[in-house]
């Protein structure tokens, strides 16, 4: 009888542990991109464009800017490259690649600046696309993997989503901002308000990473702009900040 009870107890311990592991590791975790898209759509916003962006300063003094460019051109031969020169010197190299199967565009930019004889180089990567209904986790994973290939580390990925609100009245701006803040469990940190434009920097506990702001820490930015009478209201949400025009 004791052996049977012990067997049952061991089974229950195993089952409980397996269930807890499933809850911890097997549960689906939404990406920031997916959270933003779903949150905007829940507020009646039609998602038009999305993008993810990462950036890093190049500090390798053993390699020239031209050599860095050649390195990336060889690594990403499927990209279409174009150059930008200033006074005959290579200033910026931009590679783009459009994936027909997925419908998204990748952009890789290597840029250098010369200030008082001191040269600094930057590498910028962007993954962008249009519309909704995508496999967001897969897209976000691609951006992470590509960023690691480029920077050899996991940089901060700036996520930005643009949409339109089918409401012609500029008076909806403040209520909609408040609704979006509530949607993302965010508390306002800073706010800029004009007649047809509102921008709010806020902090949400849904995401771990934060960046400093004048009035505290922030990790989400929301902007609404009304086109005036007869026009739609554009809505942009980004984390930790908005990286596109709004």
C-alpha positions in Angstrom: 0.0 0.0 0.0 2.9 2.3 0.9 4.5 1.5 -2.5 1.3 2.4 -4.3 1.0 5.7 -2.3 4.6 6.5 -3.1 4.1 5.9 -6.8 1.1 8.1 -6.8 2.9 10.8 -5.0 5.9 10.7 -7.4 3.5 10.9 -10.3 1.7 13.9 -8.9 5.1 15.7 -8.3 6.2 14.9 -11.8 2.8 16.1 -13.3 2.8 19.3 -11.2 6.4 20.1 -12.3 5.7 19.4 -15.9 2.6 21.6 -15.8 4.5 24.4 -14.2 7.2 24.1 -16.8 4.6 24.3 -19.6 3.1 27.3 -18.0 6.5 29.0 -17.8 8.1 28.0 -21.0 5.4 26.7 -23.2 3.0 29.7 -23.0 3.1 32.0 -25.9 4.8 35.3 -25.3 3.8 38.1 -27.5 6.5 40.3 -29.1 6.3 44.0 -28.7 5.4 44.3 -32.4 2.5 42.0 -32.0 1.3 43.7 -28.8 1.3 47.1 -30.4 -0.5 46.0 -33.6 -3.2 44.1 -31.6 -3.5 47.1 -29.2 -4.0 49.6 -32.0 -6.5 47.3 -33.8 -8.4 46.9 -30.5 -8.9 50.7 -30.5 -10.3 50.7 -34.0 -7.1 51.8 -35.7 -6.3 50.5 -39.2 -2.7 49.4 -39.3 -0.9 50.6 -42.4 2.9 50.3 -41.8 5.3 48.7 -39.3 9.0 48.8 -38.9 11.8 47.6 -36.7 15.1 49.4 -36.4 18.5 48.8 -34.8 21.7 50.8 -34.8 25.3 50.6 -33.6 28.4 52.8 -33.8 31.4 51.1 -35.4 34.5 51.3 -33.2 36.9 49.0 -35.0 39.9 51.3 -35.7 41.7 48.5 -37.5 39.3 48.6 -40.4 38.6 51.6 -42.7 35.1 52.7 -43.6 35.6 51.4 -47.2 36.7 48.0 -45.9 33.6 47.9 -43.6 31.4 48.6 -46.6 33.0 45.9 -48.7 32.6 43.4 -45.8 28.8 44.0 -45.6 28.5 44.0 -49.4 30.1 40.6 -49.5 28.0 39.3 -46.6 24.7 40.6 -48.0 25.1 40.1 -51.8 21.3 39.7 -52.3 20.9 43.4 -51.3 20.8 46.1 -54.0 23.5 48.7 -53.0 23.7 52.4 -53.7 26.3 54.9 -52.6 26.3 58.5 -51.5 29.4 60.6 -51.9 30.4 64.0 -50.4 33.3 65.8 -52.1 34.2 62.6 -53.9 34.4 60.6 -50.7 32.2 57.7 -49.8 29.8 59.0 -47.1 27.0 56.4 -47.0 26.2 53.0 -48.5 22.7 51.7 -48.5 21.6 48.2 -49.3 17.9 47.2 -49.7 16.3 43.8 -50.2 12.6 43.1 -50.9 11.4 39.7 -50.0 8.5 38.8 -52.4 7.4 35.8 -50.4 7.0 37.7 -47.1 6.3 41.1 -48.5 8.8 42.9 -46.2 11.7 45.2 -47.0 15.2 45.1 -45.4 17.5 48.1 -45.4 21.1 48.1 -44.3 22.9 51.4 -44.1 26.6 52.1 -43.3 27.3 55.7 -42.8 30.3 57.8 -41.7 30.6 61.4 -40.4 33.8 63.5 -40.1 33.8 66.1 -37.3 37.0 68.1 -36.9 39.0 65.2 -38.4 37.4 62.7 -36.1 35.6 60.0 -38.0 32.6 58.0 -36.7 30.8 55.3 -38.5 27.3 53.8 -37.9 25.5 50.8 -39.0 21.7 50.9 -39.3 19.3 48.1 -40.0 15.6 48.3 -40.7 12.9 45.7 -41.4 9.6 47.1 -42.6 6.3 46.2 -44.2 2.7 47.1 -44.7 -0.6 45.9 -43.5 -1.7 43.6 -40.7 -2.5 39.9 -40.2 1.2 38.9 -40.3 3.1 36.3 -38.4 4.5 38.9 -36.0 6.5 36.5 -33.9 8.3 35.1 -37.0 8.9 38.7 -38.3 10.3 39.9 -35.0 12.5 36.8 -34.8 13.9 37.5 -38.2 14.7 41.1 -37.2 16.5 39.8 -34.1 18.5 37.1 -36.0 19.5 39.6 -38.7 20.5 42.2 -36.1 22.7 39.6 -34.4 24.3 38.7 -37.8 25.1 42.4 -38.4 26.1 43.6 -34.9 27.3 40.3 -33.4 25.2 41.1 -30.3 21.5 41.7 -29.5 21.0 45.4 -29.8 17.9 47.3 -28.8 15.2 46.9 -31.5 13.0 50.0 -31.9 9.5 49.0 -33.0 7.2 51.4 -34.7 3.6 51.0 -36.1 1.7 53.5 -38.2 -2.1 53.5 -38.6 -5.2 55.5 -39.4 -8.2 56.3 -37.3 -11.4 56.7 -39.3 -12.6 59.7 -37.3 -12.7 63.1 -38.9 -12.9 65.2 -35.7 -9.7 66.5 -34.1 -11.6 66.5 -30.8 -11.0 62.7 -30.5 -7.3 63.1 -30.1 -7.1 63.4 -26.3 -9.7 60.6 -25.6 -8.0 58.3 -28.0 -4.6 58.9 -26.5 -6.0 58.1 -23.0 -7.6 54.9 -24.4 -4.3 53.9 -26.0 -2.4 54.5 -22.8 -4.9 52.3 -20.9 -4.6 49.7 -23.7 -0.9 49.5 -23.1 -1.0 49.8 -19.3 1.1 53.0 -19.7 1.5 56.0 -17.4 2.3 59.4 -19.1 5.7 60.9 -18.4 5.8 63.8 -20.9 3.2 65.2 -23.3 3.2 67.7 -26.1 -0.2 68.9 -27.1 -1.3 71.2 -30.0 -4.6 71.8 -31.7 -4.3 68.9 -34.2 -1.4 67.0 -32.7 -0.6 65.1 -29.5 2.5 63.2 -28.6 2.9 61.3 -25.3 5.9 59.6 -23.8 5.0 57.0 -21.3 6.1 54.1 -19.2 4.5 50.6 -19.3 5.3 47.7 -17.1 4.5 45.3 -19.9 8.1 45.7 -21.3 11.3 45.5 -19.3 13.6 47.9 -21.2 13.4 51.6 -20.5 15.3 54.7 -21.7 15.7 58.0 -19.7 13.4 61.0 -20.3 13.5 64.5 -18.9 10.8 63.6 -16.4 11.7 60.0 -15.7 12.0 56.8 -17.6 9.9 55.8 -20.7 9.5 52.9 -23.0 6.5 53.8 -25.2 5.6 56.8 -27.3 2.2 57.6 -28.8 1.4 60.3 -31.4 -1.8 61.3 -33.0 -2.2 63.9 -35.8 -5.4 65.1 -37.3 -5.5 66.0 -41.0 -8.3 68.5 -40.4 -11.8 68.5 -41.6 -12.4 65.6 -44.0 -9.2 63.8 -43.3 -8.3 60.8 -41.2 -6.3 60.9 -38.0 -2.9 59.3 -38.2 -1.7 57.2 -35.2 1.9 56.2 -34.5 3.0 54.0 -31.6 6.6 53.1 -31.0 8.8 51.5 -28.3 11.0 52.7 -26.7 10.5 55.8 -28.9 9.0 56.5 -32.3 11.6 56.3 -35.1 9.5 57.3 -38.1 8.0 60.6 -39.1 4.7 61.5 -37.4 
